[in-house]
Amino acid sequence: MRTTPAPRHRPLLRRWRARLRDDRGSATAEYAVVILAAVAFAGVLVAVMRSGEVQTILTELVRGALSL
């Protein structure tokens, strides 16, 4: 059995329904998630690039390209 809300609560329900249907700000949240993912990826790249093994490989690659 479903009960209907009291008449004094109906305007409040209308406002909540309107807020739930409104998608303003969702694009901003999506941009924030993408930026956080990009920053995390950049952090991983920095950690990888600082490792000695990767620096050696890149140095050899650059030296090989410059010696042509």
mmJSON file of the N, C-alpha and C atoms, coordinates in Angstrom:
{"data_MODEL":{"atom_site":{
"group_PDB":["ATOM","ATOM","ATOM","ATOM","ATOM","ATOM","ATOM","ATOM","ATOM","ATOM","ATOM","ATOM","ATOM","ATOM","ATOM","ATOM","ATOM","ATOM","ATOM","ATOM","ATOM","ATOM","ATOM","ATOM","ATOM","ATOM","ATOM","ATOM","ATOM","ATOM","ATOM","ATOM","ATOM","ATOM","ATOM","ATOM","ATOM","ATOM","ATOM","ATOM","ATOM","ATOM","ATOM","ATOM","ATOM","ATOM","ATOM","ATOM","ATOM","ATOM","ATOM","ATOM","ATOM","ATOM","ATOM","ATOM","ATOM","ATOM","ATOM","ATOM","ATOM","ATOM","ATOM","ATOM","ATOM","ATOM","ATOM","ATOM","ATOM","ATOM","ATOM","ATOM","ATOM","ATOM","ATOM","ATOM","ATOM","ATOM","ATOM","ATOM","ATOM","ATOM","ATOM","ATOM","ATOM","ATOM","ATOM","ATOM","ATOM","ATOM","ATOM","ATOM","ATOM","ATOM","ATOM","ATOM","ATOM","ATOM","ATOM","ATOM","ATOM","ATOM","ATOM","ATOM","ATOM","ATOM","ATOM","ATOM","ATOM","ATOM","ATOM","ATOM","ATOM","ATOM","ATOM","ATOM","ATOM","ATOM","ATOM","ATOM","ATOM","ATOM","ATOM","ATOM","ATOM","ATOM","ATOM","ATOM","ATOM","ATOM","ATOM","ATOM","ATOM","ATOM","ATOM","ATOM","ATOM","ATOM","ATOM","ATOM","ATOM","ATOM","ATOM","ATOM","ATOM","ATOM","ATOM","ATOM","ATOM","ATOM","ATOM","ATOM","ATOM","ATOM","ATOM","ATOM","ATOM","ATOM","ATOM","ATOM","ATOM","ATOM","ATOM","ATOM","ATOM","ATOM","ATOM","ATOM","ATOM","ATOM","ATOM","ATOM","ATOM","ATOM","ATOM","ATOM","ATOM","ATOM","ATOM","ATOM","ATOM","ATOM","ATOM","ATOM","ATOM","ATOM","ATOM","ATOM","ATOM","ATOM","ATOM","ATOM","ATOM","ATOM","ATOM","ATOM","ATOM","ATOM","ATOM","ATOM","ATOM","ATOM","ATOM","ATOM"],
"id":[1,2,3,4,5,6,7,8,9,10,11,12,13,14,15,16,17,18,19,20,21,22,23,24,25,26,27,28,29,30,31,32,33,34,35,36,37,38,39,40,41,42,43,44,45,46,47,48,49,50,51,52,53,54,55,56,57,58,59,60,61,62,63,64,65,66,67,68,69,70,71,72,73,74,75,76,77,78,79,80,81,82,83,84,85,86,87,88,89,90,91,92,93,94,95,96,97,98,99,100,101,102,103,104,105,106,107,108,109,110,111,112,113,114,115,116,117,118,119,120,121,122,123,124,125,126,127,128,129,130,131,132,133,134,135,136,137,138,139,140,141,142,143,144,145,146,147,148,149,150,151,152,153,154,155,156,157,158,159,160,161,162,163,164,165,166,167,168,169,170,171,172,173,174,175,176,177,178,179,180,181,182,183,184,185,186,187,188,189,190,191,192,193,194,195,196,197,198,199,200,201,202,203,204],
"type_symbol":["N","C","C","N","C","C","N","C","C","N","C","C","N","C","C","N","C","C","N","C","C","N","C","C","N","C","C","N","C","C","N","C","C","N","C","C","N","C","C","N","C","C","N","C","C","N","C","C","N","C","C","N","C","C","N","C","C","N","C","C","N","C","C","N","C","C","N","C","C","N","C","C","N","C","C","N","C","C","N","C","C","N","C","C","N","C","C","N","C","C","N","C","C","N","C","C","N","C","C","N","C","C","N","C","C","N","C","C","N","C","C","N","C","C","N","C","C","N","C","C","N","C","C","N","C","C","N","C","C","N","C","C","N","C","C","N","C","C","N","C","C","N","C","C","N","C","C","N","C","C","N","C","C","N","C","C","N","C","C","N","C","C","N","C","C","N","C","C","N","C","C","N","C","C","N","C","C","N","C","C","N","C","C","N","C","C","N","C","C","N","C","C","N","C","C","N","C","C","N","C","C","N","C","C"],
"label_atom_id":["N","CA","C","N","CA","C","N","CA","C","N","CA","C","N","CA","C","N","CA","C","N","CA","C","N","CA","C","N","CA","C","N","CA","C","N","CA","C","N","CA","C","N","CA","C","N","CA","C","N","CA","C","N","CA","C","N","CA","C","N","CA","C","N","CA","C","N","CA","C","N","CA","C","N","CA","C","N","CA","C","N","CA","C","N","CA","C","N","CA","C","N","CA","C","N","CA","C","N","CA","C","N","CA","C","N","CA","C","N","CA","C","N","CA","C","N","CA","C","N","CA","C","N","CA","C","N","CA","C","N","CA","C","N","CA","C","N","CA","C","N","CA","C","N","CA","C","N","CA","C","N","CA","C","N","CA","C","N","CA","C","N","CA","C","N","CA","C","N","CA","C","N","CA","C","N","CA","C","N","CA","C","N","CA","C","N","CA","C","N","CA","C","N","CA","C","N","CA","C","N","CA","C","N","CA","C","N","CA","C","N","CA","C","N","CA","C","N","CA","C","N","CA","C","N","CA","C","N","CA","C","N","CA","C","N","CA","C"],
"label_alt_id":[null,null,null,null,null,null,null,null,null,null,null,null,null,null,null,null,null,null,null,null,null,null,null,null,null,null,null,null,null,null,null,null,null,null,null,null,null,null,null,null,null,null,null,null,null,null,null,null,null,null,null,null,null,null,null,null,null,null,null,null,null,null,null,null,null,null,null,null,null,null,null,null,null,null,null,null,null,null,null,null,null,null,null,null,null,null,null,null,null,null,null,null,null,null,null,null,null,null,null,null,null,null,null,null,null,null,null,null,null,null,null,null,null,null,null,null,null,null,null,null,null,null,null,null,null,null,null,null,null,null,null,null,null,null,null,null,null,null,null,null,null,null,null,null,null,null,null,null,null,null,null,null,null,null,null,null,null,null,null,null,null,null,null,null,null,null,null,null,null,null,null,null,null,null,null,null,null,null,null,null,null,null,null,null,null,null,null,null,null,null,null,null,null,null,null,null,null,null,null,null,null,null,null,null],
"label_comp_id":["MET","MET","MET","ARG","ARG","ARG","THR","THR","THR","THR","THR","THR","PRO","PRO","PRO","ALA","ALA","ALA","PRO","PRO","PRO","ARG","ARG","ARG","HIS","HIS","HIS","ARG","ARG","ARG","PRO","PRO","PRO","LEU","LEU","LEU","LEU","LEU","LEU","ARG","ARG","ARG","ARG","ARG","ARG","TRP","TRP","TRP","ARG","ARG","ARG","ALA","ALA","ALA","ARG","ARG","ARG","LEU","LEU","LEU","ARG","ARG","ARG","ASP","ASP","ASP","ASP","ASP","ASP","ARG","ARG","ARG","GLY","GLY","GLY","SER","SER","SER","ALA","ALA","ALA","THR","THR","THR","ALA","ALA","ALA","GLU","GLU","GLU","TYR","TYR","TYR","ALA","ALA","ALA","VAL","VAL","VAL","VAL","VAL","VAL","ILE","ILE","ILE","LEU","LEU","LEU","ALA","ALA","ALA","ALA","ALA","ALA","VAL","VAL","VAL","ALA","ALA","ALA","PHE","PHE","PHE","ALA","ALA","ALA","GLY","GLY","GLY","VAL","VAL","VAL","LEU","LEU","LEU","VAL","VAL","VAL","ALA","ALA","ALA","VAL","VAL","VAL","MET","MET","MET","ARG","ARG","ARG","SER","SER","SER","GLY","GLY","GLY","GLU","GLU","GLU","VAL","VAL","VAL","GLN","GLN","GLN","THR","THR","THR","ILE","ILE","ILE","LEU","LEU","LEU","THR","THR","THR","GLU","GLU","GLU","LEU","LEU","LEU","VAL","VAL","VAL","ARG","ARG","ARG","GLY","GLY","GLY","ALA","ALA","ALA","LEU","LEU","LEU","SER","SER","SER","LEU","LEU","LEU"],
"label_asym_id":["A","A","A","A","A","A","A","A","A","A","A","A","A","A","A","A","A","A","A","A","A","A","A","A","A","A","A","A","A","A","A","A","A","A","A","A","A","A","A","A","A","A","A","A","A","A","A","A","A","A","A","A","A","A","A","A","A","A","A","A","A","A","A","A","A","A","A","A","A","A","A","A","A","A","A","A","A","A","A","A","A","A","A","A","A","A","A","A","A","A","A","A","A","A","A","A","A","A","A","A","A","A","A","A","A","A","A","A","A","A","A","A","A","A","A","A","A","A","A","A","A","A","A","A","A","A","A","A","A","A","A","A","A","A","A","A","A","A","A","A","A","A","A","A","A","A","A","A","A","A","A","A","A","A","A","A","A","A","A","A","A","A","A","A","A","A","A","A","A","A","A","A","A","A","A","A","A","A","A","A","A","A","A","A","A","A","A","A","A","A","A","A","A","A","A","A","A","A","A","A","A","A","A","A"],
"label_entity_id":["1","1","1","1","1","1","1","1","1","1","1","1","1","1","1","1","1","1","1","1","1","1","1","1","1","1","1","1","1","1","1","1","1","1","1","1","1","1","1","1","1","1","1","1","1","1","1","1","1","1","1","1","1","1","1","1","1","1","1","1","1","1","1","1","1","1","1","1","1","1","1","1","1","1","1","1","1","1","1","1","1","1","1","1","1","1","1","1","1","1","1","1","1","1","1","1","1","1","1","1","1","1","1","1","1","1","1","1","1","1","1","1","1","1","1","1","1","1","1","1","1","1","1","1","1","1","1","1","1","1","1","1","1","1","1","1","1","1","1","1","1","1","1","1","1","1","1","1","1","1","1","1","1","1","1","1","1","1","1","1","1","1","1","1","1","1","1","1","1","1","1","1","1","1","1","1","1","1","1","1","1","1","1","1","1","1","1","1","1","1","1","1","1","1","1","1","1","1","1","1","1","1","1","1"],
"label_seq_id":[1,1,1,2,2,2,3,3,3,4,4,4,5,5,5,6,6,6,7,7,7,8,8,8,9,9,9,10,10,10,11,11,11,12,12,12,13,13,13,14,14,14,15,15,15,16,16,16,17,17,17,18,18,18,19,19,19,20,20,20,21,21,21,22,22,22,23,23,23,24,24,24,25,25,25,26,26,26,27,27,27,28,28,28,29,29,29,30,30,30,31,31,31,32,32,32,33,33,33,34,34,34,35,35,35,36,36,36,37,37,37,38,38,38,39,39,39,40,40,40,41,41,41,42,42,42,43,43,43,44,44,44,45,45,45,46,46,46,47,47,47,48,48,48,49,49,49,50,50,50,51,51,51,52,52,52,53,53,53,54,54,54,55,55,55,56,56,56,57,57,57,58,58,58,59,59,59,60,60,60,61,61,61,62,62,62,63,63,63,64,64,64,65,65,65,66,66,66,67,67,67,68,68,68],
"pdbx_PDB_ins_code":[null,null,null,null,null,null,null,null,null,null,null,null,null,null,null,null,null,null,null,null,null,null,null,null,null,null,null,null,null,null,null,null,null,null,null,null,null,null,null,null,null,null,null,null,null,null,null,null,null,null,null,null,null,null,null,null,null,null,null,null,null,null,null,null,null,null,null,null,null,null,null,null,null,null,null,null,null,null,null,null,null,null,null,null,null,null,null,null,null,null,null,null,null,null,null,null,null,null,null,null,null,null,null,null,null,null,null,null,null,null,null,null,null,null,null,null,null,null,null,null,null,null,null,null,null,null,null,null,null,null,null,null,null,null,null,null,null,null,null,null,null,null,null,null,null,null,null,null,null,null,null,null,null,null,null,null,null,null,null,null,null,null,null,null,null,null,null,null,null,null,null,null,null,null,null,null,null,null,null,null,null,null,null,null,null,null,null,null,null,null,null,null,null,null,null,null,null,null,null,null,null,null,null,null],
"Cartn_x":[0.839,0.0,0.893,0.663,1.468,0.701,1.378,0.727,1.244,0.394,0.804,1.284,2.289,2.8,1.775,1.932,1.033,1.204,0.16,0.238,1.376,1.758,2.82,4.185,4.334,5.606,5.741,4.66,4.709,5.665,5.712,6.687,8.127,8.393,9.725,10.056,9.116,9.344,9.565,8.828,9.012,10.415,10.874,12.23,13.281,13.111,14.08,14.063,12.892,12.813,13.477,13.258,13.88,15.398,15.895,17.345,17.931,17.217,17.724,17.726,16.789,16.746,17.749,18.124,19.037,20.453,21.103,22.454,23.511,23.168,24.176,25.268,26.504,27.63,28.218,27.499,28.029,29.25,29.265,30.432,31.652,31.454,32.563,33.121,32.249,32.702,33.459,32.989,33.681,35.071,35.173,36.478,37.413,36.883,37.706,38.241,37.419,37.862,38.935,38.747,39.734,41.058,40.996,42.223,42.945,42.21,42.838,43.5,42.848,43.439,44.698,44.685,45.866,47.022,46.727,47.774,48.362,47.502,47.99,48.875,48.453,49.247,50.589,50.585,51.833,52.76,52.191,52.993,53.657,52.915,53.485,54.598,54.378,55.414,56.685,56.524,57.691,58.452,57.728,58.39,59.137,58.547,59.199,60.41,60.278,61.38,62.567,62.336,63.432,64.202,63.671,64.388,65.657,66.693,67.99,67.97,67.229,67.173,66.561,65.485,64.825,65.709,66.379,67.279,68.406,68.921,69.985,69.479,68.308,67.734,67.512,66.953,66.694,67.994,68.984,70.28,70.89,70.862,71.405,70.619,69.308,68.462,68.811,68.995,69.33,70.731,71.677,73.03,73.054,72.276,72.193,71.568,70.558,69.899,70.821,71.622,72.519,73.751,74.113,75.321,75.082,73.828,73.545,74.062],
"Cartn_y":[-1.168,0.0,1.242,2.121,3.335,4.513,5.237,6.413,7.646,8.622,9.878,10.809,11.613,12.519,13.584,14.095,15.156,16.365,17.162,18.313,19.279,19.391,20.337,19.838,18.549,18.0,17.959,18.211,18.126,19.133,20.39,21.312,20.835,20.265,19.75,18.602,17.716,16.611,17.106,18.122,18.683,19.251,19.957,20.516,19.414,18.359,17.251,16.559,16.345,15.714,16.587,17.898,18.808,18.778,18.707,18.644,17.343,16.267,14.974,14.888,15.558,15.567,16.537,17.542,18.57,18.004,18.125,17.588,18.686,19.887,20.951,20.575,20.825,20.5,19.122,18.277,16.938,17.0,17.935,18.066,18.498,19.371,19.803,18.637,17.798,16.622,15.665,15.514,14.636,15.184,16.496,17.103,16.881,17.0,16.798,15.373,14.402,13.005,12.787,13.358,13.208,13.866,15.036,15.714,14.905,14.349,13.514,12.286,11.677,10.514,10.91,12.068,12.529,12.816,13.403,13.689,12.385,11.407,10.112,9.447,9.504,8.921,9.635,10.948,11.718,11.335,11.103,10.674,9.334,8.411,7.102,7.262,8.103,8.329,8.921,9.86,10.455,9.401,8.548,7.496,6.534,6.194,5.278,5.945,7.203,7.903,8.122,8.166,8.385,7.1,5.969,4.728,4.668,4.108,4.06,3.271,2.192,1.342,2.087,2.794,3.534,4.687,5.358,6.451,5.932,4.758,4.162,3.863,3.274,2.934,4.203,5.235,6.483,7.168,7.142,7.752,7.05,5.721,4.952,5.23,5.377,5.656,7.018,8.019,9.362,9.372,8.717,8.66,7.963,6.894,6.176,7.043,7.822,8.685,9.826,10.347,11.459,11.02,9.762,9.297,8.961,8.999,8.68,9.747],
"Cartn_z":[0.0,0.0,0.0,-0.929,-1.062,-0.502,0.341,0.913,0.207,0.075,-0.542,0.551,0.26,1.286,1.644,2.814,3.267,2.353,2.18,1.268,1.6,2.848,3.19,2.726,2.44,1.994,0.468,-0.231,-1.693,-2.323,-1.893,-2.496,-2.271,-1.101,-0.822,-1.764,-2.004,-2.93,-4.348,-4.754,-6.098,-6.257,-5.218,-5.287,-5.363,-4.578,-4.613,-5.975,-6.521,-7.842,-8.894,-8.807,-9.763,-9.621,-8.394,-8.186,-8.71,-8.52,-8.99,-10.515,-11.162,-12.623,-13.219,-12.458,-12.944,-12.997,-14.155,-14.288,-14.374,-13.948,-13.926,-12.934,-13.325,-12.47,-12.736,-13.471,-13.734,-14.646,-15.583,-16.464,-15.657,-14.697,-13.856,-13.065,-12.544,-11.796,-12.71,-13.935,-14.884,-15.213,-15.395,-15.644,-14.464,-13.265,-12.069,-12.01,-12.343,-12.34,-13.401,-14.573,-15.651,-15.262,-14.647,-14.224,-13.157,-12.205,-11.181,-11.796,-12.773,-13.442,-14.196,-14.842,-15.577,-14.627,-13.482,-12.498,-11.954,-11.689,-11.206,-12.259,-13.509,-14.595,-14.728,-14.608,-14.672,-13.522,-12.348,-11.209,-11.451,-12.053,-12.383,-13.411,-14.42,-15.432,-14.822,-13.907,-13.259,-12.472,-11.761,-10.985,-11.898,-13.034,-13.973,-14.607,-14.975,-15.642,-14.707,-13.427,-12.478,-12.174,-12.563,-12.278,-13.127,-12.566,-13.242,-14.534,-14.538,-15.735,-16.918,-16.688,-17.757,-18.225,-17.306,-17.699,-18.581,-18.256,-19.075,-20.476,-20.572,-21.881,-22.704,-22.081,-22.815,-23.232,-22.368,-22.708,-23.906,-23.898,-25.034,-26.31,-26.173,-27.335,-27.924,-27.089,-27.578,-28.196,-27.555,-28.101,-29.468,-29.576,-30.85,-31.937,-31.566,-32.557,-32.971,-32.052,-32.386,-33.144,-33.062,-33.749,-35.215,-35.651,-37.057,-37.909],
"occupancy":[1.0,1.0,1.0,1.0,1.0,1.0,1.0,1.0,1.0,1.0,1.0,1.0,1.0,1.0,1.0,1.0,1.0,1.0,1.0,1.0,1.0,1.0,1.0,1.0,1.0,1.0,1.0,1.0,1.0,1.0,1.0,1.0,1.0,1.0,1.0,1.0,1.0,1.0,1.0,1.0,1.0,1.0,1.0,1.0,1.0,1.0,1.0,1.0,1.0,1.0,1.0,1.0,1.0,1.0,1.0,1.0,1.0,1.0,1.0,1.0,1.0,1.0,1.0,1.0,1.0,1.0,1.0,1.0,1.0,1.0,1.0,1.0,1.0,1.0,1.0,1.0,1.0,1.0,1.0,1.0,1.0,1.0,1.0,1.0,1.0,1.0,1.0,1.0,1.0,1.0,1.0,1.0,1.0,1.0,1.0,1.0,1.0,1.0,1.0,1.0,1.0,1.0,1.0,1.0,1.0,1.0,1.0,1.0,1.0,1.0,1.0,1.0,1.0,1.0,1.0,1.0,1.0,1.0,1.0,1.0,1.0,1.0,1.0,1.0,1.0,1.0,1.0,1.0,1.0,1.0,1.0,1.0,1.0,1.0,1.0,1.0,1.0,1.0,1.0,1.0,1.0,1.0,1.0,1.0,1.0,1.0,1.0,1.0,1.0,1.0,1.0,1.0,1.0,1.0,1.0,1.0,1.0,1.0,1.0,1.0,1.0,1.0,1.0,1.0,1.0,1.0,1.0,1.0,1.0,1.0,1.0,1.0,1.0,1.0,1.0,1.0,1.0,1.0,1.0,1.0,1.0,1.0,1.0,1.0,1.0,1.0,1.0,1.0,1.0,1.0,1.0,1.0,1.0,1.0,1.0,1.0,1.0,1.0,1.0,1.0,1.0,1.0,1.0,1.0],
"B_iso_or_equiv":[0.0,0.0,0.0,0.0,0.0,0.0,0.0,0.0,0.0,0.0,0.0,0.0,0.0,0.0,0.0,0.0,0.0,0.0,0.0,0.0,0.0,0.0,0.0,0.0,0.0,0.0,0.0,0.0,0.0,0.0,0.0,0.0,0.0,0.0,0.0,0.0,0.0,0.0,0.0,0.0,0.0,0.0,0.0,0.0,0.0,0.0,0.0,0.0,0.0,0.0,0.0,0.0,0.0,0.0,0.0,0.0,0.0,0.0,0.0,0.0,0.0,0.0,0.0,0.0,0.0,0.0,0.0,0.0,0.0,0.0,0.0,0.0,0.0,0.0,0.0,0.0,0.0,0.0,0.0,0.0,0.0,0.0,0.0,0.0,0.0,0.0,0.0,0.0,0.0,0.0,0.0,0.0,0.0,0.0,0.0,0.0,0.0,0.0,0.0,0.0,0.0,0.0,0.0,0.0,0.0,0.0,0.0,0.0,0.0,0.0,0.0,0.0,0.0,0.0,0.0,0.0,0.0,0.0,0.0,0.0,0.0,0.0,0.0,0.0,0.0,0.0,0.0,0.0,0.0,0.0,0.0,0.0,0.0,0.0,0.0,0.0,0.0,0.0,0.0,0.0,0.0,0.0,0.0,0.0,0.0,0.0,0.0,0.0,0.0,0.0,0.0,0.0,0.0,0.0,0.0,0.0,0.0,0.0,0.0,0.0,0.0,0.0,0.0,0.0,0.0,0.0,0.0,0.0,0.0,0.0,0.0,0.0,0.0,0.0,0.0,0.0,0.0,0.0,0.0,0.0,0.0,0.0,0.0,0.0,0.0,0.0,0.0,0.0,0.0,0.0,0.0,0.0,0.0,0.0,0.0,0.0,0.0,0.0,0.0,0.0,0.0,0.0,0.0,0.0],
"pdbx_formal_charge":[null,null,null,null,null,null,null,null,null,null,null,null,null,null,null,null,null,null,null,null,null,null,null,null,null,null,null,null,null,null,null,null,null,null,null,null,null,null,null,null,null,null,null,null,null,null,null,null,null,null,null,null,null,null,null,null,null,null,null,null,null,null,null,null,null,null,null,null,null,null,null,null,null,null,null,null,null,null,null,null,null,null,null,null,null,null,null,null,null,null,null,null,null,null,null,null,null,null,null,null,null,null,null,null,null,null,null,null,null,null,null,null,null,null,null,null,null,null,null,null,null,null,null,null,null,null,null,null,null,null,null,null,null,null,null,null,null,null,null,null,null,null,null,null,null,null,null,null,null,null,null,null,null,null,null,null,null,null,null,null,null,null,null,null,null,null,null,null,null,null,null,null,null,null,null,null,null,null,null,null,null,null,null,null,null,null,null,null,null,null,null,null,null,null,null,null,null,null,null,null,null,null,null,null],
"auth_seq_id":[1,1,1,2,2,2,3,3,3,4,4,4,5,5,5,6,6,6,7,7,7,8,8,8,9,9,9,10,10,10,11,11,11,12,12,12,13,13,13,14,14,14,15,15,15,16,16,16,17,17,17,18,18,18,19,19,19,20,20,20,21,21,21,22,22,22,23,23,23,24,24,24,25,25,25,26,26,26,27,27,27,28,28,28,29,29,29,30,30,30,31,31,31,32,32,32,33,33,33,34,34,34,35,35,35,36,36,36,37,37,37,38,38,38,39,39,39,40,40,40,41,41,41,42,42,42,43,43,43,44,44,44,45,45,45,46,46,46,47,47,47,48,48,48,49,49,49,50,50,50,51,51,51,52,52,52,53,53,53,54,54,54,55,55,55,56,56,56,57,57,57,58,58,58,59,59,59,60,60,60,61,61,61,62,62,62,63,63,63,64,64,64,65,65,65,66,66,66,67,67,67,68,68,68],
"auth_comp_id":["MET","MET","MET","ARG","ARG","ARG","THR","THR","THR","THR","THR","THR","PRO","PRO","PRO","ALA","ALA","ALA","PRO","PRO","PRO","ARG","ARG","ARG","HIS","HIS","HIS","ARG","ARG","ARG","PRO","PRO","PRO","LEU","LEU","LEU","LEU","LEU","LEU","ARG","ARG","ARG","ARG","ARG","ARG","TRP","TRP","TRP","ARG","ARG","ARG","ALA","ALA","ALA","ARG","ARG","ARG","LEU","LEU","LEU","ARG","ARG","ARG","ASP","ASP","ASP","ASP","ASP","ASP","ARG","ARG","ARG","GLY","GLY","GLY","SER","SER","SER","ALA","ALA","ALA","THR","THR","THR","ALA","ALA","ALA","GLU","GLU","GLU","TYR","TYR","TYR","ALA","ALA","ALA","VAL","VAL","VAL","VAL","VAL","VAL","ILE","ILE","ILE","LEU","LEU","LEU","ALA","ALA","ALA","ALA","ALA","ALA","VAL","VAL","VAL","ALA","ALA","ALA","PHE","PHE","PHE","ALA","ALA","ALA","GLY","GLY","GLY","VAL","VAL","VAL","LEU","LEU","LEU","VAL","VAL","VAL","ALA","ALA","ALA","VAL","VAL","VAL","MET","MET","MET","ARG","ARG","ARG","SER","SER","SER","GLY","GLY","GLY","GLU","GLU","GLU","VAL","VAL","VAL","GLN","GLN","GLN","THR","THR","THR","ILE","ILE","ILE","LEU","LEU","LEU","THR","THR","THR","GLU","GLU","GLU","LEU","LEU","LEU","VAL","VAL","VAL","ARG","ARG","ARG","GLY","GLY","GLY","ALA","ALA","ALA","LEU","LEU","LEU","SER","SER","SER","LEU","LEU","LEU"],
"auth_asym_id":["A","A","A","A","A","A","A","A","A","A","A","A","A","A","A","A","A","A","A","A","A","A","A","A","A","A","A","A","A","A","A","A","A","A","A","A","A","A","A","A","A","A","A","A","A","A","A","A","A","A","A","A","A","A","A","A","A","A","A","A","A","A","A","A","A","A","A","A","A","A","A","A","A","A","A","A","A","A","A","A","A","A","A","A","A","A","A","A","A","A","A","A","A","A","A","A","A","A","A","A","A","A","A","A","A","A","A","A","A","A","A","A","A","A","A","A","A","A","A","A","A","A","A","A","A","A","A","A","A","A","A","A","A","A","A","A","A","A","A","A","A","A","A","A","A","A","A","A","A","A","A","A","A","A","A","A","A","A","A","A","A","A","A","A","A","A","A","A","A","A","A","A","A","A","A","A","A","A","A","A","A","A","A","A","A","A","A","A","A","A","A","A","A","A","A","A","A","A","A","A","A","A","A","A"],
"auth_atom_id":["N","CA","C","N","CA","C","N","CA","C","N","CA","C","N","CA","C","N","CA","C","N","CA","C","N","CA","C","N","CA","C","N","CA","C","N","CA","C","N","CA","C","N","CA","C","N","CA","C","N","CA","C","N","CA","C","N","CA","C","N","CA","C","N","CA","C","N","CA","C","N","CA","C","N","CA","C","N","CA","C","N","CA","C","N","CA","C","N","CA","C","N","CA","C","N","CA","C","N","CA","C","N","CA","C","N","CA","C","N","CA","C","N","CA","C","N","CA","C","N","CA","C","N","CA","C","N","CA","C","N","CA","C","N","CA","C","N","CA","C","N","CA","C","N","CA","C","N","CA","C","N","CA","C","N","CA","C","N","CA","C","N","CA","C","N","CA","C","N","CA","C","N","CA","C","N","CA","C","N","CA","C","N","CA","C","N","CA","C","N","CA","C","N","CA","C","N","CA","C","N","CA","C","N","CA","C","N","CA","C","N","CA","C","N","CA","C","N","CA","C","N","CA","C","N","CA","C","N","CA","C","N","CA","C","N","CA","C"],
"pdbx_PDB_model_num":[1,1,1,1,1,1,1,1,1,1,1,1,1,1,1,1,1,1,1,1,1,1,1,1,1,1,1,1,1,1,1,1,1,1,1,1,1,1,1,1,1,1,1,1,1,1,1,1,1,1,1,1,1,1,1,1,1,1,1,1,1,1,1,1,1,1,1,1,1,1,1,1,1,1,1,1,1,1,1,1,1,1,1,1,1,1,1,1,1,1,1,1,1,1,1,1,1,1,1,1,1,1,1,1,1,1,1,1,1,1,1,1,1,1,1,1,1,1,1,1,1,1,1,1,1,1,1,1,1,1,1,1,1,1,1,1,1,1,1,1,1,1,1,1,1,1,1,1,1,1,1,1,1,1,1,1,1,1,1,1,1,1,1,1,1,1,1,1,1,1,1,1,1,1,1,1,1,1,1,1,1,1,1,1,1,1,1,1,1,1,1,1,1,1,1,1,1,1,1,1,1,1,1,1]
}}}
